[in-house]
């Protein structure tokens, strides 16, 4: 018997019209649907008159449930995997069953579809050429510091998910640890009460402090500007002798030639001028 196939099916993040024709086709043809919340999924399935057996597959049971789903796939069943909204495996259950499929050499198909990340990024008006998505902003202070330490010096636009009741606390923490950057707070995307706030982090805190916050939220935060990065670098070497500046880069593993070029660029001096200070450096 041939193995069945797992279909990873994105579902609308709000507006039910955002489901694709292909997603509906897969849900209609699957032998079974594995859903994060069967009650929530029934609203979607009933809307499109789809009647299929449902099995619960969420973050609290995915380790155990993945095994039984893999067995059904081995028996030839085609199974559609859906989460409450968006794409399974992206801040939602799904990655474990996909890993098991890879281990068992079971074919799976990932459909494109609705996601909150890309619309929020485009709505933000910030740099879309490079970005970092880090899922939900951590709840614990220790984990928050760890994440911000990793990304605060990056130039890429930064994207987080956040729950409404933690928004103000998260914004305040980010501002205190990354500075008052520009950002967009995208709330209730694709829904009736969709809201896009653009401004600084402090302006966002002021705006949302005066209202009851509801709905899922995407935070899109400006990366560190090149000007700020250059200013910080300059402050480190402006009182440093040129020779020591060259040695600093060499101690980081750069060749003497590379180090001279880097120092030349940073100080705005000709390489021939910098070279004079490197002659006796081994």
N, C-alpha and C positions, 0 to 999 in steps of 0.2 A: 504493500500500500504506500502510495506517495504521501509525503508530509503535507499538511495544510499550510496555509500562509497567514502570517500575522500582518494586519494592516494598522498602522498608526495614523489615526484620523483626527485632525484638528477640528474643533467645534467653535462656533461663534463665541466671542468674548462678551457679547451683549445683544446686538441686533441679529436676530435669527436669519435674516436675509444674507448674512455674510458667509453662510455655509456654501461650499462649492457643489456643483452638480456631480462631480466625481465622488465627493464624500457621501452624498446621499445614495449614489449608486452602490458604493461599497457597503454602507450600512444596510441597504436593502438585500444585498446578496450574501452577506456574511452568515455563517451558521450560528454565531453567538457574538454578543457584544460584551466586552469587559469594560465596566464603567467605574469611575472614581466614586461617584455618588449615584446610585441607581435611581433615587427619587428625583434628583436634579436632571439626570439624563432622560428620564421618562417624559419630562416637559418637552425636550427637544424632539425625541422620537415620536411622541404623540402628535406634535405639530406637523410632522411630515408623514404621518400615518405609517410609521415603521413598527412592525411587531416582530420582535426577535427575543430569544431567551437572553436574560441579563445575568451577569455574574459580577459581584462587587470586587473591585481591584483598587485599593487605596494605599496610602503610605504606611498604614498600620498593619496591613496584611500582605503587602506585595512580595515579601520574602517567601512566605509560605504559598501564596496563591500562584506565584510564578511557576512553581513546579507542576501544579495541576493543569495550568494553561498550556505549558509545554507538552504535557502528556496528551492533551486534547489535539494539539497541533500535530503531534506524531501519529495520532489516529486518523488524520486526514481532515480535521475540522479547520475551516477558515474563520479566524477570529478578528474582529475589529476592536481596537483599543481606543477608548476615548477618555478624556478628563472632563471636569466640569466646564472648562472654558480654555480655549487655546490649544497648544500642541502638547500631547503627553511627552514626558521626559524633560520638558523645559519648566523647571520649578513646579513640576507636577509628577505623579508616579508614572513610570514607564521605562526608565533607564535599566532597571534590574531585569525585566522580562526581555529587553532587547539584548542585554549581555548574555542571558541564558540561550536565546535563539542563536547568537553567534557561536557560543560554545557547542551547541547541539547541531550546528550547521542547518538550522531551519531558516528558510527564506522569510524575509519581512519587507514590507513596502511602507515608506513614509510619504504621506500625502502632504502637499503644501496647503496652507490655509491661514485662517485668522490667527493673529498674534498681537499682543499689546506692545511689544518692544519696538517694532519698526514704525507703526503709526505715531507712537509717542516721540520717537527720535526725529521724525520729519516735522511733526507739529512744533517741536521745541525751537526750531530756527537755529539751533547750534550746529557745530561741525558734524556732518554725516559721513565724512570720508573715512573716519576711523573711530571706533567706539568700543567700550568694554561693558558687557552685561554681567552683573554679579548676582542675579536672582534677588531674593528677598533680603533687605537690609537686616543684619543680625539683631537679635533682641538684647543679648548680653553685652555689657560694656567691654569685656575682654576681647570678645570676637569682633566687636565694632572697631576697636582700636587696631586690631590685627589687619582687618580688611582695608581700613583707611590708610594705614602705614604702607600697605602694598600698592595703593593706587593714587595716593594724594600727589605724587610727583609726576604722574603720567599726563601726557598732552591729550590723550583720547577723551572724547565725551564719555561720561560715566552714567550707566543706567542701573537703577534699582527698582524692585517692586516694594511696596509698603502697604500696610493695613491702615485704615483711616484713624483708628484710635491711637496709633503710634506715630502719626505723621509729625506732629509738632515736636515731640521729643527727638525724633530722628533728625529733623531739620536743624534743631538747636545743636545737637551733637555734631553734625556734619559741619556746621558753620564754625563751631569752636575749634574743630580739628583740621579743617581744610580752608578756612577763610570764607568771606562773604562772596561767593561766586555767583555768576548768573546761572539760572536753572529754569526748567519748566516742570510744573506739577500737573500731570495729566490724570484727570479723575473721571471715572465712569465712561471710559472710551466706548464709542459706538452706541451708547445708551441715550435715553431722552434727556437726562440731566448732565450730559458730557460737559466738562469744564477744562479749559487749558489755561493755566496761570503761568505767565512769563515775567521774570524779574530777578532780583537778587534773592538769596536765601532769607535774609532778614525781612525783605518785603513780603516773602511768602509766609513767614511766621506771623507777621502782622495781619495779613489778609485772612489766613485760616484761623487765627485766634478768635475772630469775631463771628464765626459761623459754625454750625453743626456739620461735622465732616462725615460723609457717607461714601460708600463705594470703594472699589479697588483703585489703587493709585500706582502710577509709574513716575518715578523721579528721574529726570534727565539733567545731569549736572555738567557744567562746562569743565573741560580739562584745564590743566595748568597752562597758562599762556607761555609762549616762547620768550616773551619779554621778561616775565617773572623768573623763568628758569635761568636766562642769561644774567639777570641781575644777581641772583643768588650765587651763580658761579663766579661772577665778577667780585662779589664781596669776599669770596674765599681766597682769591689770588691777588687782589689789587695791592696788598701790602707785602706780597711774597716775592722774593727775588726770582728773576727769570730762571736761573739755574735750578732752583728748588721746584719751580713750577714744572719744568721738564722732567725732573726726577720723580715727581708725584705720578705722572702718567706712566713712566717706565715701571714704577712699582706696581701699577695696575695691570702690567703685562703688555703694554704697548712697546713697540720697537722705538729706538731713538728717533728714526725718521718720522714715524707716526706722531710721536710726542712733540717734535718740533713743529709739525704741521698744525696740531691741535692748539699748541700755545700761540702760534702765529695767528690763527683764526680768532682765538679768544681775546688776544691783546691788540689785534688790529695792526700788527707789526710785520714787516717782511720776513720771510723764512730765513733769508741770509743774515738778518740782524739777530734772530733767535739762535741760529746755528753757532754764532760766536761764543755763546754761553754754554754750549754743549761739548766743546772740543775735548775737554779733559774728563768727560763723563764716560765711564766704561760700560 
